[in-house]
Amino acid sequence: MGFLRNTKEMLLHAQREGYAVPAFNIHNLETIKTVVETANELRSPVILAATPGTMDFAGRAYIQAIAETAAKLHDIPIALHLDHHTTYESIFESLQLGTKSVMIDASHKPFEENVALTKKVVEIAHEYGATVEAELGKLVGQEDDLTVDEKDAIYTDPDLAVEFVERTGVDSLAVAIGTAHGLYKSEPKLDFERLAKIRSLVHVPLVLHGASGVPVKDVQKCIELGCAKVNISTELKIPFSNGLRDYLLVHPEETDPRKYMKPAKEAMREMVIEKIIMCKSNGRV
C-alpha cells in the first residue's frame, strides 16, 4: 500500500539523476485518476498540484482523500502539492489534513515580507513532515486568481536567491527566468545564463513554473541546468475540454458523464504521456 509523500527525496533524486518530476495541475476525480494512472503506466513519480481555486471548487478534504486513495492503489511516488497558495491559514488547513508538500507564494510581496511569510510556513510545515516550495521573482500571466502584467514581471536575482534560501530554509525554489503562466503569444526567450548562475549558488532543487507551451528542447535544457520539478497546467486543460466539447457536439443527446468524460480523459492522458517523456521521468521508479 502506498502513501502520499513529501517532495524532498523525489526532487533530490531528480536533481542528482538529471530529470524532473512533472507537477500536473488537477481539479477533480477524473483529472487525478488520469494523471496518476498514466504516471503509473510509465513508472514515473508524479506531483498532483492543487491551486487555491481548485481547493475552493472541489473541496480541500475531497482532494486530499482522492489523492490518498490514488497513492494507496499505486506503488509510485505520489505527492499532493499545494500550488501557489498565498496564505498561512490555507496551508495550515491542508497540513492538518495530511498534505506533505506545499508552496507559499509571497513573490508579489516585498523581499523582506516574502522572507518572513515563507519562513513562518517552513517552520510549521516541517513540524508536520511537509516540504515547502517558495517563489522569488514574478512570472507574467495568470495563475488562479493571481495576475502579473508584463511590466511587473521580475526575474530572479541569483544573489538574492542565496540569501532567500538561507534565511527561509525552503526545500525548493521556483525561479523566474522568462516563463509565464498561461499560453504564450510568441515563443518565450528563457534566460538560461541566469538559471545556470542560480543553480551554481543555490543547492536546493529549482522549480520551473509556466512550462505549458515552452518548447521541449528549452524545458529539457532547464532540467539540465537544475530544474528538478516542472509545472504543467494549461496544456492539460486544453485537451480535456476539447475532448469533452468534441464528444458532446457529436452526441448532443448524451447525458451520462461516464460516457462523455471518457474522451476528455483520453485526450488528457496523451498529453500527460508527452510531458512525462519531456521531463525524462519515465522509468525512474
Secondary structure, DSSP 8 states (H G I E B T S, - for coil): ---B--SHHHHHHHHHHT--EEEEE--SHHHHHHHHHHHHHHT--EEEEE-HHHHHHH-HHHHHHHHHHHHHH--S-EEEEEEEE--HHHHHHHHHHT--EEEE--TTS-HHHHHHHHHHHHHHHHHTT-EEEEEESB-EEEETTEEE-GGG-B---HHHHHHHHHHH--SEEEE-SS-EES--SS-----HHHHHHHHHH--S-EEE---TTS-HHHHHHHHHTTEEEEEE-HHHHHHHHHHHHHHHHH-TT---HHHHHHHHHHHHHHHHHHHHHHHT-TT--
